[in-house]
Amino acid sequence: MFDNDDKPWLEGLNPEQLRAVSSDARSLLVVAGAGTGKTKTLAARVARLIDDGVPPGRILLLTFTRRAAREMIRRAERMVAAGGTAIWGGTFHAVGHRLIRSFASRASTLGDFTIMDQADSADLIGLVRSELRLESTARRMPQKATLTSIYSAAVNAAEPLEELVPRRFPWCEADVASMSEIFRGYVARKRRHNLLDYDDLLLYWRALLDGHSGDAMRDMFDHILVDEYQDTNALQADILLGMRSSTDRLMVVGDDAQSIYSFRSADVRNILDFPDQHPGCEIVTLESNYRSVQPILDCSNGVIAQAKERHTKELRAVRSGTTRPSLLTCMDEAEQSQEVCRLVLEHLESGVALHDQAVLFRTGHHSALLEVELSRRNIPFVKFGGLRFVEAAHVKDVVCMLRILENPHDELAWFRTLQLLEGVGAASARRLMSELGVRVMGEPGPDDDPLGRFIAGEVKVPKQAMAEVGTLRLAFAECRRAADVASQLEGLTGFYEGPLERLYDSPLARRRDLEELAGLAAGYESRSSFLVDMVTDPPAATGELAGPPLLDEDYLILSTIHSAKGAEWDVVHLIHAADGMIPSDMATGDAQEIEEELRLLYVALTRARDYLYVYFPLRYHHRRMGLDDSHSYAQLSRFFAAPVLESFERRWTTAARLPEPDTVAGATASVDAFLSSLWP
């Protein structure tokens, strides 16, 4: 296929990967099973295009994290011995922002806009709801966070509220009319303040494609490559269709078996229907798995084979290994926790570090009892599956102060920042904002510099806030003179020491987060680019999730299955394999939800390299009401059908062990003999 065997990007490709890398099809779908080297394949594809003479700036690489894009570009550059290739790489939202900035002058409603993150959006929706006096009606309205989720789901799924709410938020069905009023007010408020939320970055990208800018955007790229295509939503799929020109090439890579984010409006139909939407599409399936041993893949293949609709594939192990996965039946949750700890320590003694082991679960609270047992046994652990870094309150506080430096009329940032001062509540914050002249940009007002007025001390604050407001004024004044964003963050965190100690627990862990934030900011040339990335592609980790600082450098990983996607460990322990847990009893409303729960189990199983343990507690203890039973008996997850069970080694703990068949048979014979003596 290629005459030059010295091309570095050919090295190590298997026949399936080589076919994907070398294809000249106008539309290419690469169905990449778990652990089959999709990152390597995408990087090699980019390297091949550059080696073929395609200008890097004519290549668009869309991923779901900035880190993934950087890793692929770094690998591609190494393969072709190139540096600074200027490939358009990043998340959908980051690329959308970049394009909107480039074409904003062609959109009459856009100017020098500011981007809100999800917390800002929720605050603004709450403010609109309050102004419409809908929160004080006799009937309880959904909270602002719920309203934000509903708004975002409707936008990304391109689904009317009347259809979306009964299906995904049925408890809010009676409030559809009120929600429509709130959302109209929310959109109008964004327009007045020249604000875009996270979803607007996709909406305006698609809207610009439909207008005069569309041809110019389409002409920018010769090749479009998309990673994790199974995680795209309806809006993103529309954007890709709109970006297609008559000459460019589109390659999407993904695995329908790992589509587990419908709660974020991801639509598995995008990857299932891709061949129909793109006639003449070539399909390449990657099935050689470089992660797991074959016995683990046998049970994973058996699980996903139950899917009603899928791109057929059968994962084959490249690595050797014969250890079968284990299905352990425990008497209850307590015994499950004890057994997990025993096996974790057993593997530790055999040379498997704690951080090479993981305990996975469907929902965050499923690990509660295990965490107690781990602490009792002095086994350090870190838990993942909660707030993203920028959603942590202390990080949000400091970022809001930085936003005021960028836009002195940012009312949401002022509203949060002023309430950090001791003695200042919501009402006082609104009064101070009015005195400072915080208003919609462009509207007439007495002063165009609210920050300058604040630094000059032209507002009256409560007595208990006098000391802190003085420190904040000095911090803002110094930050205005500082040239780089890292120095500005350091100045703001100096003021923040007081509020941090007063408002939050675990201040030491939170200080570490702020140090990490300053270190991250050091890589940015401008404050605006830093703030944009905090919205479009924020870091995901926070030391707060790990709790207090660890005494040991090694630690066990606890993670929800959703947070574990894309990761791998030598040993994986999957707990609570009971119906109602996996699948969750909250996600069995229809066939589509059950199918996604099946895919979620598949993702969990395919995280393991060498050892896989699945735990099934027979009993769950509870007493919701005084006269309730103290426990209930569980049923093994419906996804462990007979063919799947054949892949497992079945084990029982001592308390849960059932009588052996010969013992039961002996008991039956004894009963028969007794009965026969009663009626000979």
N, C-alpha and C positions, 0 to 999 in steps of 0.2 A: 504493500500500500504506500509506504514511504521508502524511497531509495536510500536516504541517508540514515544509516544506523547510529550516527553519532549525535543525533538530536537529543539533548538531555531530557526533554519532556516525554520521550518514549520510554525512558527507563522505568522498569518495574510495573508497567501497565499490563494487566491481564487482557485476554482477547475481548471481553465484554467492555472494559474501560477503553481500550484502543478504538473499538468501533464507535463509542460515544465521542471520543476526542477527535476522530478523523472524519466524522460524518459531515457531508455537505448539504444535508437536507435543509430546506427552508424552515421547517418546523420539526423540532426534535424533542421527544419526551424520554427522559432517562428515569426509569423506575428503579431507585436505588434502595435496596433492602438495608436493614439495620447492619451497620458495621462493614459495609461493602466498599468503602473508600470513595464516597462521593466528593469529599473536599479535594482529594488528590485528583479526581477526574475533572472537576471544574477548573482547578488550577492548571492542569495540563492542557485543557481546552483553551484557556486564555493564553498560555504560553505558545501554543500552536498557532493561534491567530496572529499574535505579534510576530512570530517567526515567519509567518506567511506574508508579512508586510502590511497587515491591517494597522493603521495608526491607533495607538492606545486610546486616544481621546475619542475614537469612534466606537469604543466598546463600553457597554453599560452592564454592570454587574449588580444585581439586586439581591440583597440578603435580608435576614431578619435581625441581625446584630452587626454593629460596626466592626466588632472584633472578627467575625467570620469573614467579612469583606477584606479586611486588612490581611488576615492570614492567607486567603487565596491569592491576593495580589502579591504578597511577599513571596509565596512559593513560586508563582508564575515568573516573577522578576528573576528569582534565582535560577530557574530553568533556562531562561534565555539570556542570562548574564546582563540584565538591564536594571537600571535604577531610575526611580522617579518617572514611572511610565504614564502617569496622569490618566489612568483609567477612571471612568466614572463609576465608583464603587461605593455602596452604602445601603442603608435601609430604604424601604419605599418612602418613608416619611422624610428622611434626610435628603434624598434625591429630589423628592417633591418640593421641599423647601428651597433647594438650590435652583430648581427650574422656575419656581414661582418668583423668586427674587430676580431672576434673569429676565422674565417676561412680565413683571408686575406693571410696568408702564403701559402695557397693552390691555390691562384689565382696569377699567375705569374705577372700580370700587376698591382697588388696592393701592396703597402708597407705602410709607415706611411703617409696616405693621409690626406688632409685637405678638409673640407666640405664647399661649397659655399652656400649662401642663394640666393634668387631670384634676389635681387639687384646686387649681385656679378655676377651672370650668365648674366644678362642684360649688365653689364659693359664689360664683357669679349666678349660677342657676338658683342657689339658695337666696341670694339677694333679690332676684327677679320674683321668685315665689313670695317672698316677704312683702315686696312692694305691691304685688297683685292681691295681697291679703288672703291668699289661698291657704296659708298655714294656720289661720285662726278659725277656719270653718269648723262646724260641729263634727265633721268626719275627718279622721286622721289622714293627712296626705303622705305619700311616700317621702322618705328622707332625701336630702339633696344628692347623696351618693348614689342612691337607687335611681333617681331621675337622670343623673349623668350617665349611668350605665345603660338606661333605656334609650336615651338620645343617641349615644354612640352606637348601640346595637342596631338601631333603625337606620342610621346613616351608612354604616359599613355593610349591612346586609341588604341595603336598598329595599327595605320592607316597610310598608305603611304601619303606623302604630296600631290601627284596628286589627291587623293580622298578627303583628309581632307580640303585642302585650298579652293577649289570651294564651298564646303558645308558650312564651318564655317567662312572662311575669304575670301569671293569672291572678295573683292577689291584688294587682293594681288595675284590673280591668275596668272597674267602676270609675277610675280617674282619668280615662283617656282624654276626655274633652278638656279637663283642667290642664293635663300635661301638654296638650297641643297649644294652649294659651301661653303656658310657661315657656315652651320651646320657641314660639314666635317672638316673645319678649326677649329671650336669651339671644337669639340671632340678631335682633334689632340692636340690643345693647352692645354686642360685639362689633357691629358695623359702626356705631357711634364712636367707639373708642379705638377703632382700627385694630381690633384684636382677631387673631386666628387661633382656634383650638387645634388639638392634635388631629382630629378628623378633617378639619378644613384643608390641611396640607394635601390630602388625597382628593377632596372635593374640588379644590381649585385647580389641581393638576388635571383632573379629568375635564373640568369645564374649559380650561385653556386649550385642551386637545380638540374640543368641539368647535372652537372659534378660529380666528385668523392665525393664531399662534401655532395651531396644530401642525401645519405643514412644516414650519420651521423646526419644531421639536422632533418630528419624525425624521427630518433630514439630518439630524445631529448624529445618528448612530447607524452603524452597519450591522452590529451584532448585539443582541440583548440576551443575557444569561440570568436565570432566576434560580435561586437556591430555596429549598424547603417549600416547594410550590403547593404542597398539600395544606399549608398554613395560610394561604391567601384567602381573602374574603371577596365578596361579589364586586366591591368597588375596585380592588386591586386587579382583579381579572379584567374588568372593563378598561382600566388604564392600559394594560398590556395589549388588549385588542386595539385600543386607540393609538398606541405607539407603533403599530405595525405599518411599515411602508411596503411598496411593491417589490422592494429589492433586499430588505434586510433579512437577517436570520434570527430566529428565536429558539433558544434552548432552555427548557425548564427541567429541573431535577427535583425529585421528591419521592415520597413513599406514602401511598394512600393508607397503608397499614399503620402509619404513625400520625394520622390526622386526629388530634386530641384536643383541639382548641376551639370547639364550636362556641364556647362561652365567650370567646373574643370575636365571634362572628366568622371564624374560619369556616370555609365550605369545602368539604371533601369532594363535592361535585366538580369543582374546578379541575382537579387532576383526573378524575374519572372520565369527565367529558372532553378533556383536552383534544383527543384524536378527532372527535366529531366537530369541535369548534375550529380545528385547523386541518382541513382536508389535505391528504398527502403526507400527514405526519409520520415520521419514522419513530418507532418505539424500540429502545434498547433497555434491557433488564439486567441490572447488576445483582448477581446471586452469590458470588464468592465472598463469604464472610470472613474477615480477618480478626474478629474480636472473640467470638465464643467457640467453645468446643462443640462437636456435633451433637452429643446428647442434649445439651441446652437448646440447640437449634431445632432438634426433633420436636421438643414440647412446644417451642415457639411457633414452628410451622403448623403444628396440630391446632393450636389456639386460633391462629389467623385464618386457617382453612374453613372455620365456621362462619366467616363473614359472608353475607349474602351477595355482595357485589364488590369486586376488587380486581386489580391488575394481578394476574396469577404469577407467582414466583415461589421458588423453593430454595431457601438459604442452604448453602453448602459450606462446611467449615474448611478453612485452609489450615488452621492449627490442629494438631493431634491432641487427643484426650478422650478418655472413656468414662469419666466419672459422671454418673447419672444424677440429675437433679433430685432433691428429696422433698417429699410432701410430708410434713410432720403434723400429726393430729395431737392437739394438746387438750387438757381438760377444760381450761379457761384462759382468760387473758393474762392472769398472774403467771400461770405456768408457761404461757407463750413467752412472756418477758424473761422468765428465768432461763428458758431454753435458748433464746436468742443470745443472752449474755454468755451462757456456757459455750456455745459454738463460736461466738466472737473471740472469746479468750482462748479457745482451743486452736483457732486459726492463728491468733497472735503468737501463741507458743510455738507453732510450726513455722513461723517466719513471715506471715502475712501481716503487714502493718495495719493499724486501725484505719488509716486514711485510704487504704486499698479495699476496705469493706464498707458496705452501705446497707442501711435498713430503709426500705421503701414502704410507703403506705398511701392509701387513696386520698385521705383528708388529714389536715394538720393535727387535729385532736386525737387521731388514732394512735399516736405515739405517747400519749400522756402517761400511761402506766409504765411503759418501757423506760421513759425518762427518769422516773422515780427509781426504778431498779438499777439503771445505769449509774445514777448518782450514788446509790447505796453501795455499789460495788467499786466505786471510784474509777469508772471507765469514762474518760473525757469524750465529749461529743460536740458536734456542731449541727444545728438544724437549719435546713433550707426549706423555703416554701412560704414566704411571708411578704413583708413590705420590700419594694425595691428601694435602693439606696436613696434616691431623691425623694421618696415618699416619707422617709423618716422625718419626724417633726423638727428635729434640731437641724438637719440638713436644709429642710425647706425654709426655716427661719433665716439662715445665713444667705441663702440664694435670694430670698425676697429683698434683703437689704442691698444686695448687689444689683438687683433689678431696678431699685430706686435710683442708683447711680446712672444706670443706662437710660431710664425713662422716669424723670421726676414727677410725672403725672400718672404713674401706675397705681391706681387706687387700690387694687387688691393687695399689692405689695406693701403700701403704706398702712393699710388696715391691719395686716398681720404684724408688721414691724412695730407699730405704735403700741400694740397690746402686749409686747414684750416688756414694756416699762411697768414698773411696779405701781399699782393703783390705777392703771388705765384699762378700762373695759371697752366694750363695743361702742357704747354711747359716747364715751370720752374720745375714742379714736375718731369717730365721725365728726365730732366738733373740731378736733384739732386739724383734720383734713380740710374742713371748710375754712378754718382760719389760715391755713397754709396756701389755699387757693388750688388744691388738687382738683383737676377738672378734665374734661375731654380735650385732648390735644386739638388745637385749631379754634376752639371756642373762645370768645372774648373773655378776658378776666383781668383783675387788677395787677397780677404779677405772673410772669411766665416762668418763674423759677421757685417752685415750692421748696426744693431742697436748700436753696440759698437762704430762704426765709427761716427754715428750720435751723440751719447752722448759725444764723445770726441771732437766734433765740427769740424770734418774734411771735412766740406762742406761749400761752399760759398752761402749765402742766400741774397736776396734783403735787402736793408737798412731798409725798413719799417717792415721787418719780424724779425729783430734782437732781439727785446725784447721778442716776443712770442716764438721764437725758443729756446731762453735761458730757458724760463719757461718749455717748452716741454722737453728739454734735462734733466732738473732736475727731472721732473715728471717721465720720463722713467727710470732714474737712481734709484730713490726711489722705483719704482714699481718692478724693478729687485730684490731688496733686500726684498720686502714684501712677506710674506709667503702665505697669503690668497688672494683670488680673490676679495673679497669685499674691502680690503685695497688698492689693485691695482686700482680698479675703482674709489675710493675716490681720490687717487692721480692724476689720469688722469682728473677727473672732475675739479680739482683745476686749471690745465692749461686751461681747456675748457671754463672757465668763460669769458675770453676775446672774443674768436671767437663766443660764444653763443650770447653775447650782440650785436656783430657787424653783424652777418650773419642772425639772425632770429628775428621774432617778438614773442610776448608772452613768454619772457624768464622765467617768474615766473612759468608758467605752465610746461615749458620744464624742469626747475630745479626739479620740483616735480617728473617728469618722471624718471630723472636720480637718484633721491633718491630712488624711487621704484626699479630701476634696481640694485642699490647697495644692497638694502634689499633682493632682490631675489638672488643675488650672494652669500649672506652670508650663504645660505643653501647648498653650493657646496664645496666639498673637493678639487676639482682641477679646474684650469682654463680651461683645455681641455674639461671636462665634461660640464661646463657651456656654453662654446662656441658651443658645439655640440647641446645642448638642445635649444639654441637660433635659430638654424636652423631647427631641427627636430620637435620641439614642443614648439614654442614660445608663450609667453603670448599674449592674444588678445586685451587687453584694454589699452588705453592711455588717460591720462588726457587731451591731446590736443584735442581729439574729443569733449570734453565737453565745450570747449571754456574757457572764464575767470572763475575764482573761483566763486562758487555760494554764494549768500548772505543768502540762506536758506538751511537748511539741507535736506529738501524735494525737489523733482524735478520730473517733468513729463518725461517719456521715449519717445523719438522719435526713430524709428528704421525702416530700410528696413526689408522686410519680411524675406529675407535670413538671416540677422543677428539675427532675432527674433526666429529662429528655436531652439527648446529645452527650450524656456522660456515660462512663463505664467504670466498673470496678472488678477486681479479681473475685470477690465474694459478694453476693447479693442475698439479703434476707428480705423476703416479701411477707409482711404480716397481714393478718385479718383477711384470709382468702375465703371469706364467708359471704353467702348471698346477703345483700343489704349493705355490705361493705365494698365488695367488688363483684358485681356492679353496685354502685351506691343506690340505696333505696330512693334517693332524690333524683336519680337519672334513669328511671325505667318507665317514663311516661309514654314513650312510643318506640318504634323499631329503630329509628335513627339514633336515639339516645343510647339504646342498648348496644347498637353496633359500635358507637364511640367508646363505650365502657370496655367492650371486647378489645378494641385497638389499644386502649389504655393498659390493659393487662399485658398485651403483646409488647408494648414499649417497656414495661417493667421487667419482663422475662429476658429481653434482649440486652439489658444493661450488664449482664453477668459474663465474665470471661471464663472462669474455671469452675466455680462452685455456685449453685443456686439452691436456696432453701425457701420453700413456701410453707407458711404456718397457718393451720386451721384450728381455731379454738372451738371446742364443742359447746361451751356454755358462755353466756354473757350475763354478768351480774348487774342487776338494776332494781330499783324500787321507787318508781315515780310517785305512786300513791301508797298510803299506809297499808292497804290490804292487798297490794299487788304481789305477785310471785317475786321472789328474790332473784330469780334468774330465768333465762329462756334458753332453749336449745337452738343451735345454729345449723344451717345446712351448707354444705360445701358449695362454693361458687358454681353457678350453672355453666360457666365456661370450661370447667374441668370435666369435659365429656369423656366417655370410656376410652376413645383412641388417645386422648391427651394423657389420661392417667397411666396408660401403658408405658409412657416415656419416663415416669417417675419411679423412684424407689419409695415405697410407702413405709412410713415409720410412725410409731405411736409412743408417746411418753408413758411412763409407768402407770400414772393415774388414769390415762385415757385408753390404755390398751384394752382391746376387746377380747373375749374368750376365743381361744383357738378353735378351729372347726371340729377337731376330734373331741375336744372337751364338750362342745355343744351336742355332738352326736351321741357321746356317752350319756349325757344328761337325758336326751330324748329316749334312749333305750331304757334307762332306769324308770322314766315316767311310764313308758309303754308297759313295762313289766308290772309296775304297780297297778295300773288300770286293768291289765289282764287278770290280775288276782281278784279284782272286784267283780268281774263278770267272766268267769272261765268259759 
